[in-house]
Structures are given as structure tokens and as C-alpha cells.
């Protein structure tokens, strides 16, 4: 058998930001786990691996000259948990006791656990621990107690001082296998376990068996690994198939739900995660070492470009900004955009080179945006970010921004980092919040970023204080600083990123006393005329049968929603899809962006006819009237938003989809129903489908932004709200 599996020891060079191979050893079988010795007194170059057998290795300094590194990984011993020294059942995992490094326990597919005395290299004890395969094992902080999980769906604990009994701490309700466990070494009452094909982590308290004390839900795919921090009794990291590693404070929850405090997104599936015992800010995912903080630049003291401290230039920028005049400063290439509102862009704002490394980001996705955001950087103590923050909010910088904008500013701090991946965006909004006076963006994009890559800061003009259309854009440039005054009409958006590169930035706000503005108008939605039609000529005859209507009505009353496929007759649908009619872009952009016909289209008239409403009344057992109705067309860049000034009235939603080709959910365009932070229902665009949803005042719906993956595809949505007659 050829050796195609290997273990490698690598070293991270922080100055060069790369990895160096120190040594490599080959094995016949895949390694299921690798650990360094936790001993503080013994040789720290000893490590162990599990595969077909348990093996101990030593990293020795010996140059090999074969491309396998400058050290040699030498086998020390092979430990077999079988009386025959040739064949043993594969080992699934092992754990090294941190309180007694001479003890090591292995788990196997043959249902046994073996505890080894490494000093004598003899078996201390071997026991049948489960009814089926054991997948993971972990010591507590005590050298005598360890736990196991396995295919029988149970978590069991054992005490080496009394092996006649074991304790079943937890069993899954559906007998689903438990794949991983992590015992909190700083607070030994807590254990985290992962169920097979689960996106959550279950937290258990040994003092309260059977019932989880918390369940962490934040991954969008299966979780593969979790590990408690060796430096904090409440901090846990989990990672999985969704390519994300999440950091949790397991003791905190809001309304019974714990949210991840930090996140990191990798380039692929994460199989394992492990904390550094000696450096709290370091973790390893699989075999990639990464830092938990964003490192921005090597020095920031006195780094504001001296060009921007020149009083003459400040006077020019100030006059242009405060009078909405567009100018370009040739020496620095900085400029002011005068319309639709003033935006100043300072190029090469800092006299230093930026160095951006990985940080924790949490995905933010709702009706308004889809990107990744860091935790609040306002009080972070990482040296590089701290210096950057103190420079941005220094007296020199605040005075400079205040002079250019004419705004009185204080030293209140608010800033965070953002990563916009391909198809990421932030739709039309005004940044208006109490105390915010000037918004800013520090761009940290690739130096080759260009307009075709997207991610521009788009500026909207206004009609009656409501956003109308994009009239200008600011293209991101590395180390440039864009800022503008926050007003009720400073509507802007981050356009969709069209590049494989990420649009990276730090954004924030300078604060100060408020400025009075005129009140914003409310957008009025026009109502259309209702026309009569014959149901038999339009609707699939299946839905007109009394037996069908009875079943549909029963389902709707039980579930408050119902979906009817193949609703309109094929010939009628084809005629509609083949017809041509003039469309107009609807807004305002801070509430919606889609196209609607300028004339009454037959399908639209039918779907709010007296006969059609009577059909809906039979399903709902309600006497109904039309509150609002519209035929809408959604393609790339179209959406609706949750906006307090444009909330739909409660009632019965009627949604009908029509399109020429199948629609992919990855393109966006789904109709989402939300209550608070919870998504209650998501309806993908499906051709010739009618959906009825009963919605109360606590539930809001929106259509998710359609991204560039849709290309030229589009769909029609007839959207109506019906309510009971008084």
C-alpha cells in the first residue's frame, strides 16, 4: 500500500504573513486527530495522532534536504488497543488530559474506549462505552473523568475511579448520532455537543442532565467542530460546512436566543477548529492559522497626509462642499461632488501602507443589505486598530472635517469594518439617526479596483424629499476617505459588487448637535380600477371544483397560507407573457425599485376583478375588499424594502408569479415574511403560482434584491392586499 496520507508541522511567520513547512511524516491511513502534548514540564515537541493506531511523534531538528522541511518528525511509539498487535479497529478520536499529561484516552468504531498510561505505554483500562460506534471523546479538567459521544445518540461520562457505572447525560430525541463534544476546561460543568447533520451546537450542564441549557443557532449548514476557549469560561468557537467560524458567548442570550459575537468566513468548508493555549487571539481552522482581529497598519502616528492640513486647500474644499460646487484638486486628485449633495473624497488620506488581515465578520442580510460586518471597533484595544481609531477621531481630523463640512462635531466614536463579497450590496438609505452629522468611508479595496467591479457609493437626487434616481457615483479607491453630511435627503447606496474581489472598508460617523430639517412626505400608493371577468376562462378548472375549494379552504384556515400551482390556464399565461406594454420604474428608492405598467393589463385587471375576489372569499371564508394592488416586474437591481413610512396595511396578501424561465433562488427576488429578526416564510418566484398569506400587523413582507446573477431574467408579480369589509 502506498503512503498518500501525511501530517505536517508548519510555522506562521507574522512579518511575512506566510507559512513555513518545518517537517512532514507519511502514514498509510488518514489521520482523524492530531494534538501536541499539553505537558508543561516534558518535551513540548511531542505530538500524537490517531488513525488505525495511536502514534506518538517527536519533532527533532535534523535537516533532511528532501523538501520535507528543516526538522524531522520521528516516530516514538505505536500503541495498539488490541491483543493482536497487527489488527485493530480504526480510532475516531482521542484526547490528552491537561491535568495529567501521562493519560490519553482514545475512541474507536468498535464501541470501546482505551485509556493509556503514556509513561509506561500500557493500557490503564479499556471499556465498552456505547452500543454503537464512538465518534469523539474528551477529558474534563479532572484527570479521572472523561465523556464520549457516538452513533447511538448519547453523551456518556465515565469516572476512572469507578468504571462499574457510567452516566448518560444526554440522548437525542430522534436517536440521531452525536458526532463531536468539547468539555469546557475552565468551567467543567459545561459540555458542548454536535448532532449529525445539524447546524446548531447543544450546550449541556452536568448538574442538569438530559435538558440542554442553550442551543446555539447561527450556521446555515452542518457544524463540524466546536471548541471552548482555554482563556474564557463562556467563549466557544464553532465551524462547519458553511465556511464560517463563529465565536459565541454561551452565557448571553436575548429573548432566549444567543447570537454569535464574531465571525470569520473562510474560502472552503472548515473541518476542525482549535484555540491556541498560549495566545488568546489565535485560532487554527483545519490547518490555517489566523488572527481574531483586523490589523490595519503598522504605524499611524502623524500619518494624516500633510496636504490636507494646508489651510489654503481646506478653504477651497470648504467653499466647494458648503456651496454644492464640484471641484478637483489637481495635486492630490481629491475632489468634491456637488450634486445631488456634497461628498468630499480625500485620496491617499494616510501617509502609510495598509496591511489588512483576517478578522471576525458576521453576515448581515435582510431587505436592505447583504454583506459582512465586524464587531464595533469603537473601543477595540488591538494596537493597530486603536491607533487608526484615535487618528480618525483625533482633534486634528475632527477639526479638518468640521472646517470642510461646516458641521459642529464632538469626539463621540462609532465605526466598524465591512466586507462586501461578490453580489453584496447596501440599498438606498439616508444614514439618519440621532446625533449623526457626518458619515465617512475609509476604502481598503484592492489597488486595482475599478468602476466595472461595482461597489460604488451611489448618490440619489430627491423629489419632494424622497429619493428619485442615481445621478452620481463615487468609485472606491484604496486609502481614500469619502464623507458627507447626514441629512433627510442624503440618500445613497452601495451598489452591488460585481467582482470576485471583496469591497473592504471601515465606515463610521462623526457626531454633533442636531440640525433642523423639514419633515419628510409620505408616499401615496395609487389604486386601480377593478374590472369584471369570467373565472372559467382564466383559472385552472381544477380549482373551480367544490371539492378542491373545500380542501384549499381547510388548509388555508389551518395554516394561514396556501399555494396553488398551475393557477392560470396555459393559453392565457402565454398570451400575457408574449404581450408588450410600457413599464415605468416605481419608487421611492428607499422603499422600492421595480417596474409597473403604465396601462391596465388584462391579467392585472382580472386578478382584482369582482369574480376573482369572490373566489378568494370562498377560500378564506371572509368578505373582502381590495386595499391595494399592483402588477410588478422584478429584474436585476429591483427590490422592496421595509420602511416605516411605507408599511403595508395588515390583511390577506395575494401573490401571483409569472415568468418565461425557471428562477434560481440564489438570484434573490424571494418574498420574505419577517417578524422582528425571525423569518417566518420565504416564497421563491415560481411561474404560474398563486399564494395567499394572512398577515397581521406584526408581520412585514419584502422582496429581496435581485442580484447580477439573474442577468437579463425577470419575473412578474401581481401583489394585492385584501381586507375584510366593515
N, C-alpha and C positions, 0 to 999 in steps of 0.2 A: 504494500500500500504506500503510495507517495504521500509525502507530508505537504499538505496545502494550507494548514492552519498554523497560526503563529501568535505569539504575544510580543509586544514591543514596549520598550521603555523610552519615553520621549521627554524632552525638557523644553520648557517655554522660555524664550528669550524676549523679555518685555521691551528692551530697547529696539530690537529688530522686528518685533511683533511677528515672530515665526517660531516654528518648532524644529528641534534637532533630534534625530534618532540617536539614542545612546546605546541601545542593544536590542537584539532580537533572538528569539528561540522558537523553533518549529515543533509542532505536535501533529499527531495523526488525527485527533478528533477535535471538534470545535470546543472552545473554552466557554463555559457557562458563567464563570465569575472569576475575577482577579482582585486580590487585596494585598496591600502592604501590611507588614507586621505592625500592630499597634503598640509594640513594646517600646518603652521609653529608655530602658537600660540596655537591651540587647541591640544587636546589629540592625540598623534601620534599612539595610539594603536587602533584607529578606522579604520575599513575597510568596503568595500561594495562589494556585489555580485549581479549578475543578473542571473535569470533563469526564473521561471514562474512569479516571482515578484522581485522587488528591495528590498534588505535587507541590513541593517546596523548592524555591529557587533562590539563588544569591546573585546579585549584580556585582561583578568583580571588574576592576579596572584592568583591562587587558585589551590592547588594540588588536583587532582581527584583520583589518585590511581587506575585508571582503564586501564592503558596502553595508554591513550589518551594525554599524555604529562603532564607537570607540571603546565601549565596555562590552563585556561578555556576560550573558545570562547563563549561569551554570546550574544544572540540576543538583539539588541537595539530597532529596529523598522522594520516593513514590510510596504513598500509603494506600493500601487496598483494603476495602471494607468487606472482604470475602476470605473464607478459609482457604480457597484455592487461589493462588497468587497470580492466576492467569486471567480469569474472567470475573468481572464484577459489573453490577448494574450501573448504568450511567448516573452521574451525580448532577442534580439540577441546580444546586446552590450550596453555599457554606457561609459560616460567619465565624469571625475571630473574636474571642472575648477581650474586651478592652480592659476589664478589671483583672483578668488573669490571662496574659498572652500565651501561656502554655496550653490553654484549652482552645480547641477548634471543633465545631460541630458541622457535619455535612448532612444533606438531604438527598434522597435517591428516589428513582421511579419505582423501586421495589418496595415502597412503603416504609422503609427504615430510616432512622437517623443514627449516625455514629458520632460519638464524642471521642476526640483524640487527645491524648496527653503528648504534646509535641516534644517535651523534654525526653521522654522515654521512647517516643514514636510508637506507642502501643495504644490499642483501643481501651479507653476508660470504660465505656459502656456502649452497647448497641441495642436499640429497641424498635419494635414495630409501632410506629406513631400514628398512622392513619389506615383507613380501609382501602384507600387507593393511592395513586402516586402523590408524592410530596413535592411541591414546587418551590418552596422557599423556607428558610429557617433564619432565626435571628436571636442572639443573646439579649437579655435585658442588661441593665447596668450591673446586675448581680452575676457573679461567675457561676452560680448554681441554677439559674432559671433561663430557659430559652423557649421560644414559641415557633410553631410551624403552621403552614397553610398548604392545602392540597386540593386534589381533584374531587374530594368528597364535599367540598364547600364549607369546611370547618376551619376555625382557628383554635389551636390547642396549645396549652402551655405545660411545661414539664419542670420538675424540680429534681436535680441530681441527687438530692438528699433523700428523696422518697419517690422512686420510679414505679412503685406499685400502682400509683394513681396519676391521672392527668386531668386537666381541667379544660372543658370545651367552653371557651369564652364567647364564641360567636359561630352561628351557622347561617348561611344564606337561605332565604325563604324558598327559592326555587332550585336549591341544590346546585347552583352554578359554582364552578370551581373558583377558588381563591388563588390568585397567581403570585402575589407579592405581599410581603409585610415588612414594615420598618418599625422597630421598637425605639421609642424616644429615650435616649440615654441620659438626658438631663431631667426628664420627668417620667420616671419608669412606669407610672400608671397608664400612660397613653401609648396606643399602638395604632398605626395606620395600615390598612389592608386595601388591596385592589382586586376587584372581581373580574373574571374573564369577560372580555368584550364589553367593558364598561368605560364610560367617560368620567366616572367620579372616583373619589377617594373616601373610604369609610374610616372615621376616627372612633376608636373604642377606648373605654375606660375600664381597666381590670377590676375596679371596685364595683362596676355595674355591668356584669356580663349580659350578653345577648342583645342589648339595645345600643345602637350607635349613639354617641353624644354629638356627632356632627357628620355631615356628608358634604364634601367639597365638590361643587359642580362648576366647572369653568372651561373644561376642554370640550372641543367639538368632535373629537374622535377618541379611539381607545387609549387609555392610560397604560403605559408600560412599566413605569418605575416611579418610586417616591422615596424621599429620604428626609429625615429630621435633621435640622441644623445642629451641629455639635456645639454651637455657641449661643443658641437661644432656645429655651424650653417650649416656645409656642410657634416656632418658624418651621415650615415644611416646604419642600420643593417637589413638584410632580412634573412628569414629562410623558409625551406619548406620540401617537401617530399623526396628530395634528401639527407636528413640527414645533410645538411650543413647550417651553418650560415655564411653569407658573410658581410664584412664591406666595405662600399663604401665611397669614397669622391665624392659626387654627382656633385661637381663643376668642376672636372677634367675629361677630355676626350682626347683620342689620335685618330686622324683621325675620329672624330665623334663618337668614341666608348669608353665608360667608363669601365675600368677593376676593379674588386674588389681588394682592397689593402690588405686585410687579410681574412682568412677563418678558420672556425672551423668545424670539422667533428664529428658528434655525432653517437651514436650507433643505433639510430632509427629516425623515422620521427619527425621533430620539428614542433609543432603546434603553439607555441607562443614565442615571444622574447620581452624582456623588459630591458631597461637600468636602472642601479642604479642612482638615482638622486644625491646621495652624494659621490659615489666613481666612478670616470670616467672609471677605468679599469675593472669594474664589469658589467656583464650582467646576465640575467636569461633566460634560454631557457626552455620552459614548466615550470618545477618545479626544474630544476637542476641549481645550482649556479656554475659559472665557471669564471676563470680569463682570461684576454685577453693577458697575457704574459707567457712566459716559465720561470718557476722558477727552476733553475738548482741545486744550492747547498746552504747550509746555511752559509758556510764560505769558502773563497778561498785564503785568505792572507797566504802566505808562505805555500802553500799546495802542491807544486811540491814534489813528492816523493824524499826524500833526497838521495836515492840510485842512482838516475840519475844525481846527482850533483857531484858524485865521479869521479875524474879525471881519475883514472885507468880504470873504466868501460867505460867512454866516449872514451878513446883511443882505447879500444877493439872494441867498436861499430863503431867508425870512420874508423878504418882499414878494418873492415869487409864490411861496407857499400860501401866505396870508391873503394874497390877491388873486389866487387861482390862475397863475400865469405859468405856462410851460417853458422851462429853460434847460440847457445842458451846460455844465461847467466843463470846458474842454480839458484842462489839466488833469482833473480827477475822473472824468467821464461820469460823474454823478449828475443827477437830473431831478427835476420836479415835474410831475404830471399835473396839469392844472384842472382838467376836466375829466370826469364829471365832479370829482372832488380832489383836493390836493393830496398827492402822495409824493414823499421825498425818498429818493433812493441814493444812499451813500455807498459807492463802490470801495472795495478794499478798506473797510472800516477799521480793521485792526492790523497793525504792523507786525504780524507774526504768522507762522504757518499753523494751520489747524490739523489736529490728528484725532479723528473720530473712531472710537472703538465701539464694541457691542455694549448695549445696556438693556435693562428690562423695559419692555414696552407692552402695554395691554391694548388689544384690539378694541377700537371704538367703532361701533357700527350701528346706525339707526337710520331714520328717514333722512337726516341732514348730512351725514358723513360716513366715510369708511376709510379709516387709517389706523395707525398705531401711535400711542402716546405714552410718554414716560410718566413717572410719578412727578409730583410737584417739586420743582427744583429751587423753590424759594428759600428753603432752609437746609439744603443738602450741604454736607461738610466735606465731600470729596475735594481735595485741594484744587484741582484744575477747574472744576465747575464752580467752586466757591469763588475763585479769583475772577472767573468770567462774570458771574452774577454781580460781584462787587464792582467790577469795571462798568457794566451796563448801568447799574444803579448808583454810580459814583456821582458826586456833586458836579464834576466836570461834564459828564454825559447828560445828566438831568438838565443842567443849565443850557447845554447846547441844543437839546431837543425843545426845551421851553422857549428859547430865543427864536428858533426856526418856526415853530407852530403858533407861538403867541399864547400858549396854554400855561396856566399856573399849575405846577406839578409838585407832588410831595415825594417822599422816599419809600412809599409802600411798594412791596415787591410781589410780582406774580409772573412766573414763567415756567414753561415746560418744553420738552423735546417732542418732535413729531417725525414719524416715518410714513411717507405715502408710497405704498408699493404700486406696481402696475395696476391700473384701474381704480386706485384710491382717489378720493375727492372730498371736498367740503363745499356744500352748495350755498346758495345765496343767503346771507345774513348780515346783520349790521354791527355785531360785537357790543351792542348797547347793554350795559349792566352798571349798576350804581357804582360811581367812583372812577370808572374807566374814562380816561381822557385821551390817551394816545396809544394806539395799537402798533406793535412792531413785529417784524420778522427778520431774524438773522439766518440767511441762507447758507447751508452747509452741503450743497449739492455737488455732484461731480463737476470738475472744472470744465468738462466738455459739454455740459448741459446746454441745450438749445431749444428754441421755441417748439420744434417738432416733438420734443419729449413731453410736452404738456406741463401740467402743474403750475400754470401761470396764475398770478393774482389778477383776477378779472374784476373790473370796476363797472358798476351799473349806473345809468342815469335814472332819474325818477320822474314820474308824472303823479301829481297830487300826493307827493311824499311816499310813493310806492315804487319799488324797482321796476324798471321797464325793460331795458336791454343792455347788453355789454357794449361799452363804447371804447374801452381801452384795456390794455393788459400790461402787467409787469412780469417779464421773464426772469425766473430765478437765476442768479449768478453767485458763484462761490464767494463767501466772505463779503457779501453786500448786505446792507441794513436798510430795509424799507419800513416806513412808518407813515401814519395818517391820523387825523383827529377822529375820534369816535363820535358820530352824530346820528340822529334818526334817519339820515339819508346816506350814510356811508356804506351802502350795500356793496358787498364784494363776495367773491367765492374763490376757492382753489380749484382750478379746472382739473379734470381727470388726468392722471398721469398715464401717458401713452408709451412710456419707455420701460425697458427691463430694469433700468437704474431706479433707485429709490430717491424720492424728493425728501431730503432730510433738512430739518430746520429747527430753530428754537424760537418760540413765539412768546409774547407776553404783553403786558400793558403797564404804561405809566399812569398813575392815579393823581387825582386832584379834585378841587371843589367842582360841583356840577355846573353846567351851563344850561340855561332855559331854552327850550325849543318848542315850536308849535306841535300840537297833537297830531298824531297820525290818523289818516282816514281809514275807514273800514271798507273793504272790498265788497261790493254787492254782486251777487250772482243772479243773472237774468233767468227768467223762467220761459219755457217754450209753450207753444200751443199744442193741445192734445187732439189727435185725430183718430176717428174710429176705423177699425179693421176687422176682418173675419179671421178668427183663430184657425179654422181648418185649412186656410190657405198658407199659413205661416208656420205653425207648430207641428213637430213630430206627432203623428196621430196616437202614438203610444201614450203620450202624456195627457190626452184628452179623454181617456177611458176612466170611468168612475172608479174602477178597482185600482188603477195606477194612482189617481189623485188621492185616494184614501190612504194608500201606503206612504206616498210622499208627504201628505199632511201629518201623518202619525210620526214620521221620522223628524220632520221639522219641529213639531211641538215638543218632542223628547229632547232634541239636541240643539235647538235654536238656530240650526243652519241645515241646508240641504243643497246638493249639487246635482244638476240634471245634464247629462251628456247628450250630444247629438240633438240639441233642443230645436233648432230651426231646420226646416226642410232643406235638403241639399240644393235644390234648384234656386231657392230664394237666397241662400247664403252665397252661392256662386255669382248670382246676379249682383248682389251687394258688393262683393269683393272685386268684381270686374268693372264697377261703375266709377266715374270720375266726378269729383266735386271739390270745390275750393275750400281750403282749410286756412285757419288763422291761428297763430301762436297765442295761447292764453297765459295769463299771469295773474298777479304779480310774481316775480321770480322768487320771492321769499315765502311763497305759498304753493306755487305750482309752475310747471312748464310742460305744456303738451299742446297738441293741435286739436281744434274743434271746427266742424264745418260751418260755413257762413250761411248755409241754406238748410232748410228742413229736408233731411234724408229720409226716404221711406222706412228703412229699418228703425231709425230713431223715432219716427212718428208712431210706428206700430208698438214699440216697447213702452210707450206711455199712453197707449190708447185705452179707452174705457173697457174694451173686451180683455185686453191683456191684464189690466189691473184687477178685473173681476176674476180672472184665472188665478192670480196671486192671492186674492181674498179667499178662494176655496182652499188653498194650501195652508194659509196662515190662520184661517177662522177669524179674520179681522175685517172690519170695514175701513178701507184705506183711501187716502188721498196722496197725490204727488206733491212733495215738498220741493224737490229739485231734481233735475235730470239733465244729462248731457252725454253726447257721443264724443269720445276722446280717442285720439291717436297717439300712441307712445312709440318712440324710436330712440336712437342714441341721444343722450343728454336730456331726456324727458323724465319727469318725476312729479310727485306731490309731496308736500311737507306738512308736518304738524305745526300749526301756527295759531296762537291763542285768538288772533283776530279773525281767523277764517275756519274755525272748527265747525264740522258738520253737525247739524241737529241730530239728536238721537232718533232712531226709527228702524225700519226694515230696509236693509241695503239690498239692492238688486244689481247684480254684476253679470254682464254677458260679454264673453270674449269672442273675437273673430279675427282670423289671420290667414295668410296664404301658406305659410310653412310652420313646421314644428318649432316650438320655442324652448330654449335651454335656460334652466333656472340660473346658471352662472352669469347670464346676461343682465340679471336684475329684472325689474318690471313686476315682481310679485306684489300682490296686495297683502299688506300685513295689518293684523289687528293686534293692538297692544293695550295693556293696562298697567300704568307705571312703567317698570322695567321689564315686565313679563310679556312675551309674545304669546298670544292666545291662539292665533290662527294665521296661517300663511297660505295664500291661494295663488298658485302659479298660473300664468296665462295659458289656457288650453282652448283650442279652437272649438267653437260651437257649443260652449258650456255655459249654462245659466246657474248662478249661485245665489242663494238667498241667505242672508245673515241678519239675525235680530241683534241689534247693537244698542246698549244703554249708554247713559251719559258718561260713564266711567271708562268706556272703551273708545279708542281712537283708531282710525284706519289711515293708511297712506300707501302710495305706490312707490316702491324702491327705485332709485335712479337706474336708468338703463345705460350700461357702460359700453365701451367701444367694441367689446367682443360681439355685440349684436350686429355690427357693421351696418348694412342697409336694411336689415329686417325690422319689422314693426308689427304692432297689433292694434286692433280697435277694441275699446272698452266702452260699452254702454253702462253708465253708472247712474243709478237713481236712488233716492231716499223716499220711502213711503212712510206715512204715519197714520194712526187711527183718526178717523173723523170725530170731531167733537159732538 
